[in-house]
């Protein structure tokens, strides 16, 4: 087996990022992602931040197809649309129970997609 992380078919690189303590002190899963064609460096996101980035990057990817690839690409679009500071602010509100930070009817689907991206980044290849 090789190290965890991989590059999706659309060129988004995913890698595990060191966990950070959450609001209650438990470690929070994080993933690093970047794409050479965006001109931005790597960004490390917690799973909830990743879900929010996917939600704000456009309509949620469909039920089938390259879901991790589409979700990772959409997360980069969401980071670009919101900015890193706004994304952190929304995630902080979400962590204290404010579900109004999500666009309508996106929370559950985008959280599932974010966890799929995290699993893919942390899986040994």
Z-matrix of the N, CA and C atoms (Angstrom, degrees):
N
C 1 1.444
C 2 1.519 1 109.92
N 3 1.301 2 115.06 1 150.53
C 4 1.456 3 120.37 2 176.91
C 5 1.520 4 109.35 3 -103.35
N 6 1.308 5 115.08 4 -174.91
C 7 1.465 6 119.98 5 179.94
C 8 1.522 7 110.71 6 -68.70
N 9 1.332 8 117.22 7 154.79
C 10 1.456 9 119.66 8 177.98
C 11 1.523 10 111.37 9 -66.98
N 12 1.329 11 115.06 10 160.94
C 13 1.455 12 121.95 11 179.91
C 14 1.516 13 110.91 12 102.19
N 15 1.317 14 116.06 13 157.43
C 16 1.455 15 120.96 14 178.47
C 17 1.519 16 109.77 15 -165.64
N 18 1.316 17 116.47 16 174.78
C 19 1.455 18 122.78 17 176.00
C 20 1.520 19 108.16 18 -111.94
N 21 1.333 20 116.93 19 130.01
C 22 1.459 21 121.50 20 -178.80
C 23 1.522 22 109.98 21 -73.56
N 24 1.319 23 116.59 22 171.10
C 25 1.462 24 120.20 23 -178.51
C 26 1.521 25 112.54 24 -65.22
N 27 1.328 26 118.24 25 -24.38
C 28 1.468 27 119.84 26 178.41
C 29 1.526 28 112.34 27 -90.72
N 30 1.329 29 117.65 28 4.48
C 31 1.456 30 121.14 29 174.19
C 32 1.517 31 115.94 30 93.18
N 33 1.319 32 118.51 31 15.86
C 34 1.467 33 121.11 32 176.40
C 35 1.524 34 107.70 33 -90.91
N 36 1.318 35 116.14 34 121.45
C 37 1.464 36 121.07 35 178.85
C 38 1.525 37 109.31 36 -87.52
N 39 1.321 38 115.86 37 133.97
C 40 1.465 39 122.88 38 178.21
C 41 1.517 40 108.36 39 -119.96
N 42 1.312 41 116.54 40 138.72
C 43 1.459 42 120.85 41 178.07
C 44 1.521 43 108.92 42 -149.57
N 45 1.328 44 117.34 43 149.37
C 46 1.463 45 118.68 44 176.07
C 47 1.525 46 109.99 45 -66.12
N 48 1.301 47 116.78 46 143.35
C 49 1.461 48 122.50 47 175.33
C 50 1.526 49 107.43 48 -116.61
N 51 1.321 50 117.32 49 150.89
C 52 1.463 51 118.87 50 -179.70
C 53 1.528 52 110.94 51 -60.00
N 54 1.328 53 117.54 52 139.35
C 55 1.466 54 119.48 53 179.23
C 56 1.526 55 111.40 54 -67.54
N 57 1.314 56 115.12 55 152.85
C 58 1.463 57 121.92 56 174.11
C 59 1.522 58 107.97 57 -118.70
N 60 1.322 59 117.57 58 153.19
C 61 1.462 60 118.01 59 177.32
C 62 1.527 61 110.81 60 -70.03
N 63 1.322 62 115.77 61 136.41
C 64 1.456 63 121.38 62 176.77
C 65 1.517 64 110.84 63 -81.81
N 66 1.328 65 117.54 64 -175.13
C 67 1.467 66 120.85 65 -178.75
C 68 1.527 67 113.52 66 -58.20
N 69 1.333 68 116.97 67 -30.83
C 70 1.468 69 119.91 68 -179.97
C 71 1.525 70 112.73 69 -96.69
N 72 1.335 71 117.00 70 5.69
C 73 1.455 72 121.11 71 177.03
C 74 1.515 73 115.52 72 93.97
N 75 1.337 74 118.25 73 -11.36
C 76 1.462 75 120.23 74 178.43
C 77 1.525 76 109.49 75 -77.55
N 78 1.331 77 117.87 76 148.20
C 79 1.459 78 120.02 77 -179.30
C 80 1.530 79 111.61 78 -66.24
N 81 1.318 80 115.66 79 141.13
C 82 1.460 81 123.04 80 -179.68
C 83 1.524 82 108.48 81 -108.33
N 84 1.333 83 116.45 82 128.60
C 85 1.461 84 121.33 83 177.82
C 86 1.520 85 109.50 84 -64.39
N 87 1.332 86 115.67 85 133.14
C 88 1.464 87 120.35 86 178.15
C 89 1.520 88 109.29 87 -130.93
N 90 1.320 89 114.85 88 155.61
C 91 1.453 90 121.36 89 179.02
C 92 1.526 91 108.38 90 -135.65
N 93 1.327 92 115.58 91 142.46
C 94 1.459 93 120.84 92 174.22
C 95 1.515 94 108.86 93 -99.12
N 96 1.320 95 116.64 94 138.10
C 97 1.456 96 119.21 95 177.33
C 98 1.515 97 109.83 96 -144.11
N 99 1.329 98 114.87 97 148.65
C 100 1.457 99 121.97 98 177.33
C 101 1.517 100 108.61 99 -164.06
N 102 1.319 101 115.22 100 160.63
C 103 1.463 102 121.60 101 176.47
C 104 1.518 103 107.74 102 -139.30
N 105 1.308 104 116.17 103 133.98
C 106 1.457 105 121.05 104 -177.51
C 107 1.526 106 111.89 105 -61.57
N 108 1.326 107 117.67 106 -31.97
C 109 1.462 108 119.91 107 -175.83
C 110 1.527 109 113.90 108 -78.28
N 111 1.330 110 119.09 109 -4.72
C 112 1.464 111 120.46 110 178.91
C 113 1.517 112 112.20 111 -93.28
N 114 1.317 113 117.45 112 -19.39
C 115 1.456 114 120.10 113 -179.14
C 116 1.525 115 113.80 114 77.39
N 117 1.309 116 117.66 115 6.03
C 118 1.466 117 122.33 116 177.66
C 119 1.519 118 109.21 117 -103.11
N 120 1.304 119 115.49 118 149.71
C 121 1.447 120 119.91 119 176.90
C 122 1.514 121 111.66 120 -77.34
N 123 1.322 122 116.75 121 -179.52
C 124 1.466 123 120.43 122 179.45
C 125 1.529 124 111.91 123 -61.88
N 126 1.312 125 115.36 124 144.84
C 127 1.458 126 122.78 125 177.17
C 128 1.521 127 107.01 126 -125.36
N 129 1.326 128 117.35 127 129.71
C 130 1.465 129 121.28 128 176.03
C 131 1.521 130 108.29 129 -100.96
N 132 1.328 131 115.75 130 124.22
C 133 1.460 132 121.60 131 -177.20
C 134 1.521 133 110.53 132 -124.69
N 135 1.323 134 115.99 133 143.02
C 136 1.461 135 121.07 134 169.30
C 137 1.519 136 107.80 135 -74.21
N 138 1.314 137 116.89 136 163.19
C 139 1.466 138 120.83 137 -176.79
C 140 1.525 139 112.06 138 -58.46
N 141 1.334 140 118.12 139 -40.11
C 142 1.469 141 118.66 140 -179.87
C 143 1.524 142 111.78 141 -70.50
N 144 1.335 143 117.42 142 -35.43
C 145 1.467 144 120.16 143 175.29
C 146 1.521 145 110.44 144 -64.75
N 147 1.314 146 115.85 145 -39.83
C 148 1.461 147 120.55 146 178.47
C 149 1.526 148 110.58 147 -62.65
N 150 1.321 149 117.52 148 -43.19
C 151 1.461 150 121.08 149 177.09
C 152 1.517 151 112.18 150 -60.69
N 153 1.325 152 116.72 151 -42.68
C 154 1.464 153 120.43 152 177.83
C 155 1.524 154 111.14 153 -65.05
N 156 1.331 155 117.14 154 -40.27
C 157 1.466 156 119.89 155 178.24
C 158 1.523 157 110.76 156 -62.65
N 159 1.332 158 116.97 157 -40.35
C 160 1.469 159 120.59 158 177.20
C 161 1.528 160 109.63 159 -63.29
N 162 1.332 161 116.70 160 -43.46
C 163 1.467 162 121.02 161 -178.36
C 164 1.521 163 111.98 162 -62.54
N 165 1.324 164 117.14 163 -39.19
C 166 1.458 165 120.59 164 -177.45
C 167 1.528 166 112.91 165 -89.72
N 168 1.326 167 117.21 166 -2.25
C 169 1.462 168 120.68 167 179.60
C 170 1.513 169 113.57 168 -85.59
N 171 1.309 170 117.88 169 -4.70
C 172 1.466 171 121.91 170 -178.92
C 173 1.508 172 109.60 171 138.59
N 174 1.334 173 117.01 172 -171.04
C 175 1.467 174 119.07 173 179.36
C 176 1.526 175 110.71 174 -63.34
N 177 1.321 176 116.80 175 144.21
C 178 1.470 177 121.18 176 -178.04
C 179 1.520 178 110.17 177 -59.47
N 180 1.334 179 117.17 178 138.14
C 181 1.468 180 119.70 179 176.80
C 182 1.519 181 111.08 180 -55.94
N 183 1.311 182 115.64 181 153.56
C 184 1.463 183 121.62 182 -175.59
C 185 1.511 184 113.99 183 -65.97
N 186 1.297 185 115.22 184 -172.60
C 187 1.460 186 122.32 185 -177.90
C 188 1.523 187 112.24 186 -78.04
N 189 1.311 188 117.82 187 -23.43
C 190 1.459 189 121.38 188 -172.75
C 191 1.522 190 109.81 189 -127.38
N 192 1.303 191 115.23 190 172.86
C 193 1.452 192 120.20 191 176.24
C 194 1.514 193 111.62 192 97.37
N 195 1.287 194 115.42 193 -157.89
C 196 1.457 195 122.49 194 -176.57
C 197 1.528 196 109.12 195 -85.01
N 198 1.324 197 116.26 196 73.96
C 199 1.461 198 120.63 197 -172.05
C 200 1.520 199 113.13 198 -63.26
N 201 1.327 200 118.17 199 -42.12
C 202 1.463 201 120.28 200 179.57
C 203 1.519 202 109.32 201 -65.51
N 204 1.321 203 117.06 202 -43.32
C 205 1.458 204 121.78 203 179.11
C 206 1.525 205 110.70 204 -60.99
N 207 1.328 206 116.94 205 -50.81
C 208 1.467 207 121.17 206 -179.27
C 209 1.525 208 111.06 207 -63.71
N 210 1.312 209 116.89 208 -40.59
C 211 1.464 210 120.85 209 -178.49
C 212 1.521 211 111.40 210 -66.95
N 213 1.326 212 117.16 211 -41.96
C 214 1.462 213 120.49 212 178.96
C 215 1.520 214 110.64 213 -64.31
N 216 1.324 215 116.85 214 -42.87
C 217 1.467 216 120.92 215 178.64
C 218 1.530 217 110.05 216 -64.35
N 219 1.318 218 116.47 217 -40.97
C 220 1.461 219 120.74 218 -179.76
C 221 1.528 220 111.06 219 -68.69
N 222 1.331 221 117.46 220 -34.08
C 223 1.465 222 120.51 221 176.82
C 224 1.523 223 110.27 222 -61.97
N 225 1.324 224 117.09 223 -40.96
C 226 1.465 225 120.02 224 177.23
C 227 1.527 226 110.67 225 -62.55
N 228 1.334 227 116.92 226 -39.00
C 229 1.467 228 120.53 227 176.90
C 230 1.526 229 110.70 228 -64.99
N 231 1.325 230 116.67 229 -38.45
C 232 1.463 231 120.53 230 178.04
C 233 1.516 232 112.53 231 -66.17
N 234 1.328 233 116.93 232 -39.21
C 235 1.468 234 120.88 233 176.79
C 236 1.521 235 109.30 234 -63.32
N 237 1.322 236 116.11 235 -42.07
C 238 1.464 237 121.14 236 178.59
C 239 1.532 238 110.79 237 -64.00
N 240 1.335 239 117.19 238 -41.82
C 241 1.466 240 121.38 239 -177.60
C 242 1.531 241 112.24 240 -69.61
N 243 1.325 242 116.69 241 -42.85
C 244 1.466 243 120.52 242 -175.22
C 245 1.516 244 113.75 243 -89.57
N 246 1.311 245 115.99 244 -38.48
C 247 1.455 246 120.44 245 -169.51
C 248 1.521 247 108.99 246 90.91
N 249 1.308 248 116.06 247 150.39
C 250 1.466 249 120.82 248 -175.01
C 251 1.530 250 112.00 249 -65.16
N 252 1.334 251 117.21 250 -39.73
C 253 1.466 252 120.38 251 -177.87
C 254 1.532 253 111.24 252 -64.81
N 255 1.317 254 117.80 253 -44.65
C 256 1.465 255 121.45 254 179.71
C 257 1.527 256 110.28 255 -65.56
N 258 1.329 257 116.78 256 -37.73
C 259 1.463 258 120.58 257 178.28
C 260 1.529 259 110.64 258 -62.41
N 261 1.321 260 117.29 259 -43.68
C 262 1.471 261 121.02 260 177.19
C 263 1.530 262 111.30 261 -62.47
N 264 1.333 263 115.99 262 -40.44
C 265 1.466 264 120.37 263 179.56
C 266 1.530 265 110.83 264 -63.33
N 267 1.329 266 117.23 265 -46.11
C 268 1.464 267 120.67 266 178.96
C 269 1.526 268 111.31 267 -62.56
N 270 1.341 269 116.46 268 -40.78
C 271 1.467 270 119.96 269 178.96
C 272 1.526 271 110.75 270 -64.24
N 273 1.319 272 117.19 271 -38.69
C 274 1.467 273 120.23 272 178.27
C 275 1.528 274 110.56 273 -63.35
N 276 1.321 275 117.37 274 -41.30
C 277 1.465 276 120.59 275 176.98
C 278 1.525 277 110.58 276 -64.48
N 279 1.331 278 116.18 277 -41.56
C 280 1.469 279 120.06 278 179.25
C 281 1.525 280 110.95 279 -62.08
N 282 1.317 281 116.91 280 -39.57
C 283 1.469 282 121.13 281 -177.48
C 284 1.524 283 112.87 282 -65.31
N 285 1.325 284 117.16 283 -24.88
C 286 1.468 285 118.55 284 178.29
C 287 1.526 286 111.50 285 -95.81
N 288 1.338 287 116.33 286 9.79
C 289 1.457 288 120.05 287 171.48
C 290 1.514 289 116.36 288 104.65
N 291 1.327 290 118.80 289 7.52
C 292 1.467 291 121.00 290 -179.80
C 293 1.525 292 109.50 291 -89.43
N 294 1.323 293 116.56 292 100.68
C 295 1.460 294 120.43 293 -179.50
C 296 1.519 295 113.16 294 -85.44
N 297 1.331 296 117.86 295 1.46
C 298 1.466 297 119.96 296 178.18
C 299 1.525 298 111.99 297 -76.73
N 300 1.331 299 117.90 298 -4.37
C 301 1.467 300 120.19 299 179.16
C 302 1.527 301 111.47 300 -74.33
N 303 1.325 302 117.24 301 -16.06
C 304 1.459 303 121.38 302 -178.55
C 305 1.523 304 110.30 303 -86.03
N 306 1.334 305 117.83 304 141.68
C 307 1.464 306 118.87 305 169.70
C 308 1.534 307 108.79 306 -59.87
N 309 1.334 308 118.66 307 153.51
C 310 1.471 309 120.80 308 -176.76
C 311 1.529 310 113.14 309 -53.41
N 312 1.331 311 115.70 310 134.56
C 313 1.467 312 124.58 311 173.99
C 314 1.535 313 114.10 312 58.57
N 315 1.328 314 117.71 313 35.23
C 316 1.466 315 119.00 314 179.77
C 317 1.519 316 113.84 315 -121.76
N 318 1.313 317 118.70 316 -19.14
C 319 1.463 318 121.62 317 -168.76
C 320 1.524 319 112.93 318 -55.64
N 321 1.317 320 117.77 319 -56.52
C 322 1.464 321 120.55 320 -174.53
C 323 1.526 322 111.43 321 -61.69
N 324 1.307 323 117.05 322 -49.08
C 325 1.472 324 121.16 323 -177.71
C 326 1.525 325 111.03 324 -62.16
N 327 1.319 326 117.47 325 -46.41
C 328 1.462 327 120.28 326 -177.12
C 329 1.523 328 112.09 327 -70.46
N 330 1.326 329 118.16 328 -31.15
C 331 1.459 330 120.13 329 175.16
C 332 1.524 331 110.51 330 -67.54
N 333 1.329 332 117.42 331 -39.99
C 334 1.466 333 120.37 332 176.74
C 335 1.526 334 110.58 333 -63.03
N 336 1.330 335 117.36 334 -42.07
C 337 1.463 336 120.84 335 179.06
C 338 1.527 337 110.74 336 -65.30
N 339 1.323 338 117.27 337 -39.81
C 340 1.463 339 120.97 338 178.89
C 341 1.525 340 110.81 339 -62.19
N 342 1.325 341 117.51 340 -41.51
C 343 1.464 342 120.30 341 178.39
C 344 1.527 343 111.02 342 -67.49
N 345 1.325 344 117.81 343 -32.88
C 346 1.470 345 120.50 344 175.95
C 347 1.523 346 110.36 345 -65.55
N 348 1.326 347 117.49 346 -40.65
C 349 1.466 348 121.18 347 177.50
C 350 1.525 349 109.72 348 -65.39
N 351 1.324 350 117.97 349 -42.70
C 352 1.471 351 121.18 350 178.50
C 353 1.524 352 111.16 351 -61.70
N 354 1.336 353 116.73 352 -44.62
C 355 1.470 354 119.78 353 178.44
C 356 1.527 355 110.48 354 -60.85
N 357 1.326 356 116.87 355 -42.16
C 358 1.465 357 120.22 356 -179.43
C 359 1.522 358 111.09 357 -64.42
N 360 1.308 359 117.41 358 -39.75
C 361 1.463 360 120.59 359 -179.20
C 362 1.519 361 111.89 360 -68.57
N 363 1.312 362 117.75 361 -32.89
C 364 1.466 363 121.72 362 -176.89
C 365 1.527 364 113.35 363 -91.71
N 366 1.314 365 117.41 364 -6.34
C 367 1.469 366 121.05 365 -178.42
C 368 1.528 367 109.60 366 -78.34
N 369 1.316 368 116.52 367 135.52
C 370 1.466 369 120.75 368 174.49
C 371 1.516 370 108.95 369 -72.00
N 372 1.276 371 116.48 370 138.29
C 373 1.472 372 122.39 371 179.89
C 374 1.504 373 110.03 372 -102.02
